[in-house]
Structures are given as C-alpha cells and as structure tokens.
Amino acid sequence: MRTILILKRLITVFYYLIFIGLIAQLFRIINQIITGKIHDLKPKIFGEQLDYNSMSLFEIGLSGVVPFVLFYCFFQSLIYLKNSLKDLESGNYFSALVVTNFKKIGILFLVCSIGEVIGKLLFFIFFKSKFHFELDSSVVLFFIMGLFFMFLSEVFQKARRLQQENELTI
C-alpha cells in the first residue's frame, strides 16, 4: 500500500500546483484588464501565439472559452481522482464512490481528448483561416486514459457486486 500513499501525495502536490498556477494566471489577467493592457497579453493557445491587438472582443473571448473548458474538465478529473484516493487508501477499493469517480474521470478525459481535437480545428479555421489537423500525444494519451478509467470503473463495479454477493452468503 506504499504506492497508494506515494500516488496520493503526488496527486495532491500536482493539484495544489495547478490551483496556485490558475490563481496566479487569473490575477495576471485581471491586472491586465484593470490597467487597460489586455491587448499586451500574447497567449499561446494550441501551440500558436495569438495577438489580441488584431482580434475583436468576441474572438478574444472565444480564444479563452475552449482552453478554459478543457482545463476545467482536466481539473475536475483531478478532483475526482483525489477524492477516490481517500477510499483506496483506506482499503475500500470497490466503493460506489471509486466506481462512479473512475467513470467520471474516464468521461472527462475523453471530453479533453475530443475537445482538444475540435478546439484545434476551430482555432485554425477561425484564427488562422486554414484547415489544419494535428494529432499529438496529449490527445492520444487522454483518449487512452479515458478508456482505461472507464474500463477500471466497469471492473471495479463487477468486483463490488461480487463482494456484496460474497458478504450475503456468509
């Protein structure tokens, strides 16, 4: 069970680092808006640098929505994983919480994967005026991890049913 403790600590550290980074980024953006320097921001979205000086307010908003949704899905899946590790650490492997959280994590990872592909397509069509399709390792990894967590959810659900049947027969 030492590995679950290490995993729990790493996930917790990762969670707080992402949270601190998000807060810092929000303060930076709010500062740019308050000081009127929003057009000085030159974010890199889907590997491409954007220049807000040549974009309308609608385009600026659109360029932030898709990455925000993808980030939210990823962060939410991290929260579900962090919550599941509490049950796993206590030896409650086949709890309803673990089963449902693994399924939710799988779905969110699939949304991240498919959302990134669609987001990149829309990004290049709207902002670069060209059709460009790129499949990188993060898309494939999120897709595989999503399917893996959904599979784990099904396996844990079956094990949960067997455990309940076993407890009833004793």
Biotite code that builds the C-alpha atoms (Angstrom):
import biotite.structure as struc

atoms = struc.array([
    struc.Atom([0.000, 0.000, 0.000], chain_id="A", res_id=1, res_name="MET", atom_name="CA", element="C"),
    struc.Atom([3.007, 2.240, -0.089], chain_id="A", res_id=2, res_name="ARG", atom_name="CA", element="C"),
    struc.Atom([2.371, 3.017, -3.752], chain_id="A", res_id=3, res_name="THR", atom_name="CA", element="C"),
    struc.Atom([-1.095, 4.419, -2.989], chain_id="A", res_id=4, res_name="ILE", atom_name="CA", element="C"),
    struc.Atom([0.438, 6.789, -0.426], chain_id="A", res_id=5, res_name="LEU", atom_name="CA", element="C"),
    struc.Atom([3.024, 7.987, -2.930], chain_id="A", res_id=6, res_name="ILE", atom_name="CA", element="C"),
    struc.Atom([0.340, 8.382, -5.588], chain_id="A", res_id=7, res_name="LEU", atom_name="CA", element="C"),
    struc.Atom([-1.895, 10.296, -3.192], chain_id="A", res_id=8, res_name="LYS", atom_name="CA", element="C"),
    struc.Atom([0.905, 12.686, -2.258], chain_id="A", res_id=9, res_name="ARG", atom_name="CA", element="C"),
    struc.Atom([1.906, 13.262, -5.869], chain_id="A", res_id=10, res_name="LEU", atom_name="CA", element="C"),
    struc.Atom([-1.689, 13.910, -6.942], chain_id="A", res_id=11, res_name="ILE", atom_name="CA", element="C"),
    struc.Atom([-2.167, 16.300, -4.010], chain_id="A", res_id=12, res_name="THR", atom_name="CA", element="C"),
    struc.Atom([1.024, 18.240, -4.847], chain_id="A", res_id=13, res_name="VAL", atom_name="CA", element="C"),
    struc.Atom([0.055, 18.342, -8.526], chain_id="A", res_id=14, res_name="PHE", atom_name="CA", element="C"),
    struc.Atom([-3.462, 19.530, -7.616], chain_id="A", res_id=15, res_name="TYR", atom_name="CA", element="C"),
    struc.Atom([-2.189, 22.413, -5.489], chain_id="A", res_id=16, res_name="TYR", atom_name="CA", element="C"),
    struc.Atom([0.467, 23.437, -8.020], chain_id="A", res_id=17, res_name="LEU", atom_name="CA", element="C"),
    struc.Atom([-2.168, 23.635, -10.746], chain_id="A", res_id=18, res_name="ILE", atom_name="CA", element="C"),
    struc.Atom([-4.513, 25.527, -8.415], chain_id="A", res_id=19, res_name="PHE", atom_name="CA", element="C"),
    struc.Atom([-1.795, 28.057, -7.493], chain_id="A", res_id=20, res_name="ILE", atom_name="CA", element="C"),
    struc.Atom([-0.896, 28.468, -11.175], chain_id="A", res_id=21, res_name="GLY", atom_name="CA", element="C"),
    struc.Atom([-4.535, 29.074, -12.048], chain_id="A", res_id=22, res_name="LEU", atom_name="CA", element="C"),
    struc.Atom([-4.920, 31.727, -9.347], chain_id="A", res_id=23, res_name="ILE", atom_name="CA", element="C"),
    struc.Atom([-1.699, 33.455, -10.465], chain_id="A", res_id=24, res_name="ALA", atom_name="CA", element="C"),
    struc.Atom([-2.878, 33.441, -14.079], chain_id="A", res_id=25, res_name="GLN", atom_name="CA", element="C"),
    struc.Atom([-6.266, 34.892, -13.083], chain_id="A", res_id=26, res_name="LEU", atom_name="CA", element="C"),
    struc.Atom([-4.584, 37.699, -11.116], chain_id="A", res_id=27, res_name="PHE", atom_name="CA", element="C"),
    struc.Atom([-2.390, 38.428, -14.128], chain_id="A", res_id=28, res_name="ARG", atom_name="CA", element="C"),
    struc.Atom([-5.372, 38.639, -16.478], chain_id="A", res_id=29, res_name="ILE", atom_name="CA", element="C"),
    struc.Atom([-7.396, 40.752, -14.029], chain_id="A", res_id=30, res_name="ILE", atom_name="CA", element="C"),
    struc.Atom([-4.421, 43.083, -13.631], chain_id="A", res_id=31, res_name="ASN", atom_name="CA", element="C"),
    struc.Atom([-4.136, 43.421, -17.419], chain_id="A", res_id=32, res_name="GLN", atom_name="CA", element="C"),
    struc.Atom([-7.869, 44.224, -17.676], chain_id="A", res_id=33, res_name="ILE", atom_name="CA", element="C"),
    struc.Atom([-7.792, 46.777, -14.833], chain_id="A", res_id=34, res_name="ILE", atom_name="CA", element="C"),
    struc.Atom([-4.728, 48.554, -16.197], chain_id="A", res_id=35, res_name="THR", atom_name="CA", element="C"),
    struc.Atom([-6.172, 48.532, -19.721], chain_id="A", res_id=36, res_name="GLY", atom_name="CA", element="C"),
    struc.Atom([-3.366, 46.409, -21.103], chain_id="A", res_id=37, res_name="LYS", atom_name="CA", element="C"),
    struc.Atom([-5.442, 43.399, -22.173], chain_id="A", res_id=38, res_name="ILE", atom_name="CA", element="C"),
    struc.Atom([-4.030, 43.721, -25.672], chain_id="A", res_id=39, res_name="HIS", atom_name="CA", element="C"),
    struc.Atom([-0.494, 43.286, -24.290], chain_id="A", res_id=40, res_name="ASP", atom_name="CA", element="C"),
    struc.Atom([-1.329, 39.668, -23.459], chain_id="A", res_id=41, res_name="LEU", atom_name="CA", element="C"),
    struc.Atom([0.005, 37.328, -26.101], chain_id="A", res_id=42, res_name="LYS", atom_name="CA", element="C"),
    struc.Atom([-1.219, 33.900, -25.019], chain_id="A", res_id=43, res_name="PRO", atom_name="CA", element="C"),
    struc.Atom([-0.122, 30.701, -26.656], chain_id="A", res_id=44, res_name="LYS", atom_name="CA", element="C"),
    struc.Atom([-3.175, 28.584, -27.412], chain_id="A", res_id=45, res_name="ILE", atom_name="CA", element="C"),
    struc.Atom([-2.863, 25.153, -29.023], chain_id="A", res_id=46, res_name="PHE", atom_name="CA", element="C"),
    struc.Atom([0.783, 25.873, -29.675], chain_id="A", res_id=47, res_name="GLY", atom_name="CA", element="C"),
    struc.Atom([0.111, 29.095, -31.591], chain_id="A", res_id=48, res_name="GLU", atom_name="CA", element="C"),
    struc.Atom([0.793, 32.635, -30.406], chain_id="A", res_id=49, res_name="GLN", atom_name="CA", element="C"),
    struc.Atom([-2.211, 34.961, -30.502], chain_id="A", res_id=50, res_name="LEU", atom_name="CA", element="C"),
    struc.Atom([-2.051, 38.718, -30.891], chain_id="A", res_id=51, res_name="ASP", atom_name="CA", element="C"),
    struc.Atom([-5.011, 40.332, -29.161], chain_id="A", res_id=52, res_name="TYR", atom_name="CA", element="C"),
    struc.Atom([-4.326, 43.637, -30.950], chain_id="A", res_id=53, res_name="ASN", atom_name="CA", element="C"),
    struc.Atom([-5.708, 42.235, -34.195], chain_id="A", res_id=54, res_name="SER", atom_name="CA", element="C"),
    struc.Atom([-8.686, 40.468, -32.631], chain_id="A", res_id=55, res_name="MET", atom_name="CA", element="C"),
    struc.Atom([-12.200, 41.575, -31.755], chain_id="A", res_id=56, res_name="SER", atom_name="CA", element="C"),
    struc.Atom([-13.569, 41.202, -28.240], chain_id="A", res_id=57, res_name="LEU", atom_name="CA", element="C"),
    struc.Atom([-15.644, 38.228, -29.422], chain_id="A", res_id=58, res_name="PHE", atom_name="CA", element="C"),
    struc.Atom([-12.546, 36.489, -30.796], chain_id="A", res_id=59, res_name="GLU", atom_name="CA", element="C"),
    struc.Atom([-10.639, 37.174, -27.593], chain_id="A", res_id=60, res_name="ILE", atom_name="CA", element="C"),
    struc.Atom([-13.473, 35.621, -25.595], chain_id="A", res_id=61, res_name="GLY", atom_name="CA", element="C"),
    struc.Atom([-13.713, 32.655, -27.952], chain_id="A", res_id=62, res_name="LEU", atom_name="CA", element="C"),
    struc.Atom([-9.968, 32.054, -27.699], chain_id="A", res_id=63, res_name="SER", atom_name="CA", element="C"),
    struc.Atom([-10.351, 31.697, -23.942], chain_id="A", res_id=64, res_name="GLY", atom_name="CA", element="C"),
    struc.Atom([-13.501, 29.584, -23.744], chain_id="A", res_id=65, res_name="VAL", atom_name="CA", element="C"),
    struc.Atom([-12.259, 26.327, -25.313], chain_id="A", res_id=66, res_name="VAL", atom_name="CA", element="C"),
    struc.Atom([-8.980, 26.167, -23.341], chain_id="A", res_id=67, res_name="PRO", atom_name="CA", element="C"),
    struc.Atom([-10.913, 27.061, -20.167], chain_id="A", res_id=68, res_name="PHE", atom_name="CA", element="C"),
    struc.Atom([-13.432, 24.239, -20.726], chain_id="A", res_id=69, res_name="VAL", atom_name="CA", element="C"),
    struc.Atom([-10.633, 21.754, -21.411], chain_id="A", res_id=70, res_name="LEU", atom_name="CA", element="C"),
    struc.Atom([-8.739, 22.916, -18.332], chain_id="A", res_id=71, res_name="PHE", atom_name="CA", element="C"),
    struc.Atom([-11.917, 22.683, -16.225], chain_id="A", res_id=72, res_name="TYR", atom_name="CA", element="C"),
    struc.Atom([-12.516, 19.095, -17.387], chain_id="A", res_id=73, res_name="CYS", atom_name="CA", element="C"),
    struc.Atom([-8.931, 18.147, -16.577], chain_id="A", res_id=74, res_name="PHE", atom_name="CA", element="C"),
    struc.Atom([-9.011, 19.857, -13.172], chain_id="A", res_id=75, res_name="PHE", atom_name="CA", element="C"),
    struc.Atom([-12.367, 18.270, -12.315], chain_id="A", res_id=76, res_name="GLN", atom_name="CA", element="C"),
    struc.Atom([-10.999, 14.824, -13.196], chain_id="A", res_id=77, res_name="SER", atom_name="CA", element="C"),
    struc.Atom([-8.068, 15.519, -10.895], chain_id="A", res_id=78, res_name="LEU", atom_name="CA", element="C"),
    struc.Atom([-10.511, 16.359, -8.082], chain_id="A", res_id=79, res_name="ILE", atom_name="CA", element="C"),
    struc.Atom([-12.388, 13.075, -8.669], chain_id="A", res_id=80, res_name="TYR", atom_name="CA", element="C"),
    struc.Atom([-9.104, 11.156, -8.611], chain_id="A", res_id=81, res_name="LEU", atom_name="CA", element="C"),
    struc.Atom([-8.008, 12.914, -5.415], chain_id="A", res_id=82, res_name="LYS", atom_name="CA", element="C"),
    struc.Atom([-11.334, 12.037, -3.752], chain_id="A", res_id=83, res_name="ASN", atom_name="CA", element="C"),
    struc.Atom([-11.126, 8.407, -4.905], chain_id="A", res_id=84, res_name="SER", atom_name="CA", element="C"),
    struc.Atom([-7.670, 8.007, -3.423], chain_id="A", res_id=85, res_name="LEU", atom_name="CA", element="C"),
    struc.Atom([-9.107, 8.555, 0.063], chain_id="A", res_id=86, res_name="LYS", atom_name="CA", element="C"),
    struc.Atom([-11.234, 5.408, -0.271], chain_id="A", res_id=87, res_name="ASP", atom_name="CA", element="C"),
    struc.Atom([-8.459, 3.455, -1.984], chain_id="A", res_id=88, res_name="LEU", atom_name="CA", element="C"),
    struc.Atom([-6.007, 4.379, 0.766], chain_id="A", res_id=89, res_name="GLU", atom_name="CA", element="C"),
    struc.Atom([-8.375, 3.106, 3.457], chain_id="A", res_id=90, res_name="SER", atom_name="CA", element="C"),
    struc.Atom([-8.712, -0.240, 1.636], chain_id="A", res_id=91, res_name="GLY", atom_name="CA", element="C"),
    struc.Atom([-12.237, 0.410, 0.422], chain_id="A", res_id=92, res_name="ASN", atom_name="CA", element="C"),
    struc.Atom([-11.322, -0.455, -3.179], chain_id="A", res_id=93, res_name="TYR", atom_name="CA", element="C"),
    struc.Atom([-14.753, -1.264, -4.538], chain_id="A", res_id=94, res_name="PHE", atom_name="CA", element="C"),
    struc.Atom([-16.788, 1.551, -3.023], chain_id="A", res_id=95, res_name="SER", atom_name="CA", element="C"),
    struc.Atom([-19.538, 3.227, -5.008], chain_id="A", res_id=96, res_name="ALA", atom_name="CA", element="C"),
    struc.Atom([-17.527, 6.457, -4.853], chain_id="A", res_id=97, res_name="LEU", atom_name="CA", element="C"),
    struc.Atom([-14.496, 4.885, -6.541], chain_id="A", res_id=98, res_name="VAL", atom_name="CA", element="C"),
    struc.Atom([-16.626, 3.243, -9.248], chain_id="A", res_id=99, res_name="VAL", atom_name="CA", element="C"),
    struc.Atom([-18.537, 6.417, -10.111], chain_id="A", res_id=100, res_name="THR", atom_name="CA", element="C"),
    struc.Atom([-15.480, 8.664, -9.874], chain_id="A", res_id=101, res_name="ASN", atom_name="CA", element="C"),
    struc.Atom([-13.465, 6.422, -12.198], chain_id="A", res_id=102, res_name="PHE", atom_name="CA", element="C"),
    struc.Atom([-16.295, 6.525, -14.720], chain_id="A", res_id=103, res_name="LYS", atom_name="CA", element="C"),
    struc.Atom([-16.495, 10.329, -14.444], chain_id="A", res_id=104, res_name="LYS", atom_name="CA", element="C"),
    struc.Atom([-12.709, 10.612, -14.820], chain_id="A", res_id=105, res_name="ILE", atom_name="CA", element="C"),
    struc.Atom([-12.873, 8.463, -17.944], chain_id="A", res_id=106, res_name="GLY", atom_name="CA", element="C"),
    struc.Atom([-15.623, 10.575, -19.465], chain_id="A", res_id=107, res_name="ILE", atom_name="CA", element="C"),
    struc.Atom([-13.808, 13.815, -18.638], chain_id="A", res_id=108, res_name="LEU", atom_name="CA", element="C"),
    struc.Atom([-10.563, 12.526, -20.160], chain_id="A", res_id=109, res_name="PHE", atom_name="CA", element="C"),
    struc.Atom([-12.459, 11.580, -23.320], chain_id="A", res_id=110, res_name="LEU", atom_name="CA", element="C"),
    struc.Atom([-14.000, 15.071, -23.383], chain_id="A", res_id=111, res_name="VAL", atom_name="CA", element="C"),
    struc.Atom([-10.495, 16.549, -23.037], chain_id="A", res_id=112, res_name="CYS", atom_name="CA", element="C"),
    struc.Atom([-9.232, 14.437, -25.922], chain_id="A", res_id=113, res_name="SER", atom_name="CA", element="C"),
    struc.Atom([-12.104, 15.084, -28.305], chain_id="A", res_id=114, res_name="ILE", atom_name="CA", element="C"),
    struc.Atom([-12.379, 18.722, -27.165], chain_id="A", res_id=115, res_name="GLY", atom_name="CA", element="C"),
    struc.Atom([-8.737, 19.330, -27.953], chain_id="A", res_id=116, res_name="GLU", atom_name="CA", element="C"),
    struc.Atom([-9.126, 17.944, -31.469], chain_id="A", res_id=117, res_name="VAL", atom_name="CA", element="C"),
    struc.Atom([-12.264, 20.024, -32.116], chain_id="A", res_id=118, res_name="ILE", atom_name="CA", element="C"),
    struc.Atom([-10.710, 23.067, -30.430], chain_id="A", res_id=119, res_name="GLY", atom_name="CA", element="C"),
    struc.Atom([-7.620, 22.874, -32.621], chain_id="A", res_id=120, res_name="LYS", atom_name="CA", element="C"),
    struc.Atom([-9.730, 22.509, -35.759], chain_id="A", res_id=121, res_name="LEU", atom_name="CA", element="C"),
    struc.Atom([-11.880, 25.507, -34.810], chain_id="A", res_id=122, res_name="LEU", atom_name="CA", element="C"),
    struc.Atom([-8.839, 27.505, -33.754], chain_id="A", res_id=123, res_name="PHE", atom_name="CA", element="C"),
    struc.Atom([-7.084, 27.086, -37.086], chain_id="A", res_id=124, res_name="PHE", atom_name="CA", element="C"),
    struc.Atom([-10.269, 27.679, -39.092], chain_id="A", res_id=125, res_name="ILE", atom_name="CA", element="C"),
    struc.Atom([-11.305, 30.834, -37.182], chain_id="A", res_id=126, res_name="PHE", atom_name="CA", element="C"),
    struc.Atom([-7.982, 32.400, -36.299], chain_id="A", res_id=127, res_name="PHE", atom_name="CA", element="C"),
    struc.Atom([-5.587, 31.177, -38.964], chain_id="A", res_id=128, res_name="LYS", atom_name="CA", element="C"),
    struc.Atom([-8.121, 30.826, -41.803], chain_id="A", res_id=129, res_name="SER", atom_name="CA", element="C"),
    struc.Atom([-6.816, 27.439, -42.820], chain_id="A", res_id=130, res_name="LYS", atom_name="CA", element="C"),
    struc.Atom([-7.740, 23.822, -42.308], chain_id="A", res_id=131, res_name="PHE", atom_name="CA", element="C"),
    struc.Atom([-5.061, 22.171, -40.232], chain_id="A", res_id=132, res_name="HIS", atom_name="CA", element="C"),
    struc.Atom([-5.283, 18.854, -38.429], chain_id="A", res_id=133, res_name="PHE", atom_name="CA", element="C"),
    struc.Atom([-2.680, 17.810, -35.931], chain_id="A", res_id=134, res_name="GLU", atom_name="CA", element="C"),
    struc.Atom([-2.793, 14.786, -33.682], chain_id="A", res_id=135, res_name="LEU", atom_name="CA", element="C"),
    struc.Atom([-0.304, 14.973, -30.846], chain_id="A", res_id=136, res_name="ASP", atom_name="CA", element="C"),
    struc.Atom([0.486, 12.697, -27.952], chain_id="A", res_id=137, res_name="SER", atom_name="CA", element="C"),
    struc.Atom([-1.715, 14.523, -25.431], chain_id="A", res_id=138, res_name="SER", atom_name="CA", element="C"),
    struc.Atom([-4.833, 13.813, -27.498], chain_id="A", res_id=139, res_name="VAL", atom_name="CA", element="C"),
    struc.Atom([-3.979, 10.128, -27.810], chain_id="A", res_id=140, res_name="VAL", atom_name="CA", element="C"),
    struc.Atom([-2.918, 9.856, -24.161], chain_id="A", res_id=141, res_name="LEU", atom_name="CA", element="C"),
    struc.Atom([-6.116, 11.478, -22.871], chain_id="A", res_id=142, res_name="PHE", atom_name="CA", element="C"),
    struc.Atom([-8.185, 9.183, -25.103], chain_id="A", res_id=143, res_name="PHE", atom_name="CA", element="C"),
    struc.Atom([-6.372, 6.054, -23.890], chain_id="A", res_id=144, res_name="ILE", atom_name="CA", element="C"),
    struc.Atom([-6.543, 7.158, -20.239], chain_id="A", res_id=145, res_name="MET", atom_name="CA", element="C"),
    struc.Atom([-10.243, 7.945, -20.605], chain_id="A", res_id=146, res_name="GLY", atom_name="CA", element="C"),
    struc.Atom([-10.980, 4.490, -21.947], chain_id="A", res_id=147, res_name="LEU", atom_name="CA", element="C"),
    struc.Atom([-8.757, 2.941, -19.267], chain_id="A", res_id=148, res_name="PHE", atom_name="CA", element="C"),
    struc.Atom([-10.576, 4.678, -16.408], chain_id="A", res_id=149, res_name="PHE", atom_name="CA", element="C"),
    struc.Atom([-13.946, 3.687, -17.874], chain_id="A", res_id=150, res_name="MET", atom_name="CA", element="C"),
    struc.Atom([-12.704, 0.090, -18.092], chain_id="A", res_id=151, res_name="PHE", atom_name="CA", element="C"),
    struc.Atom([-11.465, 0.242, -14.478], chain_id="A", res_id=152, res_name="LEU", atom_name="CA", element="C"),
    struc.Atom([-14.867, 1.547, -13.444], chain_id="A", res_id=153, res_name="SER", atom_name="CA", element="C"),
    struc.Atom([-16.561, -1.472, -15.023], chain_id="A", res_id=154, res_name="GLU", atom_name="CA", element="C"),
    struc.Atom([-14.087, -3.898, -13.438], chain_id="A", res_id=155, res_name="VAL", atom_name="CA", element="C"),
    struc.Atom([-14.494, -2.301, -10.012], chain_id="A", res_id=156, res_name="PHE", atom_name="CA", element="C"),
    struc.Atom([-18.289, -2.374, -10.412], chain_id="A", res_id=157, res_name="GLN", atom_name="CA", element="C"),
    struc.Atom([-18.195, -6.126, -11.112], chain_id="A", res_id=158, res_name="LYS", atom_name="CA", element="C"),
    struc.Atom([-15.854, -6.676, -8.177], chain_id="A", res_id=159, res_name="ALA", atom_name="CA", element="C"),
    struc.Atom([-18.193, -4.610, -5.992], chain_id="A", res_id=160, res_name="ARG", atom_name="CA", element="C"),
    struc.Atom([-21.147, -6.823, -6.962], chain_id="A", res_id=161, res_name="ARG", atom_name="CA", element="C"),
    struc.Atom([-19.130, -9.985, -6.278], chain_id="A", res_id=162, res_name="LEU", atom_name="CA", element="C"),
    struc.Atom([-18.015, -8.620, -2.918], chain_id="A", res_id=163, res_name="GLN", atom_name="CA", element="C"),
    struc.Atom([-21.624, -7.829, -1.975], chain_id="A", res_id=164, res_name="GLN", atom_name="CA", element="C"),
    struc.Atom([-22.795, -11.294, -3.043], chain_id="A", res_id=165, res_name="GLU", atom_name="CA", element="C"),
    struc.Atom([-19.973, -12.866, -1.050], chain_id="A", res_id=166, res_name="ASN", atom_name="CA", element="C"),
    struc.Atom([-20.924, -10.904, 2.055], chain_id="A", res_id=167, res_name="GLU", atom_name="CA", element="C"),
    struc.Atom([-24.548, -12.057, 1.705], chain_id="A", res_id=168, res_name="LEU", atom_name="CA", element="C"),
    struc.Atom([-23.628, -15.754, 1.508], chain_id="A", res_id=169, res_name="THR", atom_name="CA", element="C"),
    struc.Atom([-21.552, -15.779, 4.675], chain_id="A", res_id=170, res_name="ILE", atom_name="CA", element="C"),
])
